[in-house]
Amino acid sequence: MNQERIYQLSQYGNLLVVNAAVGGKDDLVRKVKLLLDTGSSYTVLRSNLLQDIGCDLEKPSQTIRTLTPGGMVTAPIVIAPWFSCLGQRVDNFPIVAYTLPATTF
């Protein structure tokens, strides 16, 4: 029998949220809830969270320009030691460091 694990998604209105974890230096782990966007090319986490786990935003692996509701922004891409979501763990995972403006759902 195939033993598949089922991962829960939370629904907030028309939005889907998934649990994930990101690992940093000195065995730091931060659990996060992420908005699931099937059309996204990148994973985006708050800048301060990435700094807390030891990512250096001043020396990103690269930067990207992307369109946000507030207009075009340039954001750093940093490499997290690992990222885990939906049963998959990826080492040396690139993440966009950007803090979205606060909104109310």
C-alpha positions in Angstrom: 0.0 0.0 0.0 1.3 3.5 -0.9 1.7 5.5 2.3 1.3 9.1 1.2 1.5 11.9 3.8 -1.2 14.5 3.6 -0.1 18.1 4.2 -2.7 20.6 5.4 -3.4 23.9 3.8 -5.3 26.6 5.6 -7.8 28.7 3.8 -8.3 32.4 4.5 -11.0 33.6 2.1 -9.6 32.8 -1.4 -6.1 32.5 -0.1 -4.2 29.3 0.7 -1.5 29.2 3.5 1.0 26.5 4.1 3.4 25.7 7.0 7.2 25.8 6.3 10.5 26.0 8.1 13.8 27.7 7.3 17.1 26.9 8.9 19.9 29.2 9.6 23.3 29.4 11.2 24.0 27.9 14.6 21.0 25.4 14.1 18.4 28.3 14.2 15.0 27.2 12.9 12.1 29.4 12.2 8.6 28.1 11.4 6.6 30.3 9.1 3.2 30.4 7.4 3.4 31.1 3.7 0.9 32.3 1.3 0.7 29.8 -1.5 1.1 31.4 -4.9 1.2 28.9 -7.7 2.4 31.5 -10.2 5.4 32.7 -8.1 8.9 32.1 -9.2 10.5 32.8 -5.8 9.9 32.2 -2.1 9.7 35.5 -0.3 10.4 35.8 3.5 10.6 38.9 5.7 14.0 40.6 5.7 14.2 40.6 9.5 13.5 36.9 9.7 16.3 36.1 7.3 18.7 38.4 9.2 17.7 36.7 12.5 18.8 33.3 11.1 22.1 34.7 9.9 21.6 35.6 6.3 23.6 38.6 5.2 21.3 41.0 3.2 24.2 43.3 2.5 25.9 40.6 0.5 23.2 38.8 -1.4 23.9 36.1 -4.0 22.0 38.4 -6.5 19.2 40.9 -6.6 15.9 41.0 -8.5 13.6 43.7 -9.6 10.0 42.8 -9.2 6.6 44.5 -9.3 4.7 44.8 -6.0 1.4 46.6 -5.3 3.5 49.6 -4.3 5.5 49.6 -7.6 8.8 48.3 -8.7 11.3 47.3 -6.0 14.8 45.8 -6.0 15.2 43.0 -3.5 18.1 40.8 -2.4 18.2 37.1 -2.9 20.0 35.3 -0.1 20.9 31.7 0.4 19.3 30.0 3.4 21.1 26.9 4.7 17.9 24.9 4.2 14.2 25.3 3.6 11.4 22.8 4.2 7.9 22.8 3.0 5.3 20.1 2.1 7.6 17.3 3.1 10.5 18.5 1.0 13.8 19.9 2.3 16.2 21.8 0.1 19.7 22.8 1.2 21.2 26.1 0.1 17.8 27.5 -0.9 17.5 30.9 -2.5 15.0 33.2 -0.9 13.9 36.8 -1.7 14.3 39.1 1.3 11.4 41.5 1.3 9.0 42.7 3.8 5.5 43.3 2.4 3.5 46.2 3.8 1.0 45.3 6.5 -2.4 44.5 5.3 -5.7 43.4 6.8 -7.4 40.2 5.6 
